[in-house]
């Protein structure tokens, strides 16, 4: 049952922290969810403590954690510290669209619309390097939020607002959805105005539901070479699945291309580790040498938000970790 009271949120936070202790490989996303429940319960200092605990280590998404921490701090009277974190994030120029989005929404929530707009404009210039049609969902969300805030500031459309309009799929256009005057109609006594606003809200809700109901990526496992060597040393039964590391990398790219050509959307790659895989096998009461467990493990990692979208953005590093651009590595034309 979904938590809907402070006590229920705290109980769920405790459950998530216990789970994190059992599955250290998933500690970061579980801690972030636990921190969110602490915030919903009104225990914001406890949420800050979890963010600090993550930042004390080597988190996978430090910029996102700092953005969440700043948003939380501002809500319980630590505005100066929150502003300092936000200024630091902007100077760092993270490549994570979600960190920029949370930062801008924090500024917006405290009536700093001009700062929110400049933050989103800076992020847009930094992150959008590929054709708009190829943008990942978090970056599309970024320019949609930018469109909304610019509409509230009564700024004229620019090129990125036009891109946001073009990518929007709802039946009601963004200009109408983001019209500040819509708020006034909520207090109207005219049934026709109220009905029109209900129609607009339904359209907007439908767009959000579409985004939230996107399927988990169809994910393929990538074992970094040291992990694959450790896996095969411990479970030689899996050598049939992974004869060599080079063949493993070739199979990943070939499988993803085949899925893409078949029209499968939202493809991804999840990085596997032996400890995480062994913990998953134990949770399934199955021995790690069982090859049938591998696709289940990939799906579970993807469902926990561990997948990286494939193919990488134009000019980005290859997914294999070689350090070379994707187009010059596995993204090159097959022989």
Secondary structure, 3 states (H helix, E strand, C coil): CCCCCHHHHHHHHHHHHHHHHHCHHHHHHHHHHHHHHHHHCCCHHHHHHHHHHHHCCCCCCHHHHHHHHHHHHHHCCCHHHHHHHHHHHHHHCCCCHHHHHHHHHHHHHCCCHHHHHHHHHHHHHHHCCCCHHHCCHHHHHHHHHHHHHHHHCCCCCCHHHHHHHHHCCCCCCHHHHCCCCHHHHCCCCCHHHHHHHHHHHHHHHHHHHHHHCCCCCEEEEEECHHHHHHHHHHCHHHHHCCCCHHHHHHHHHHHHHHHHHCCCCCEEEEEECHHHHHHHHHHCCCCCCCCCHHHHHHHHHHHCCCEEECCCCCCCECCCCCCCEHHHCCCCCCC
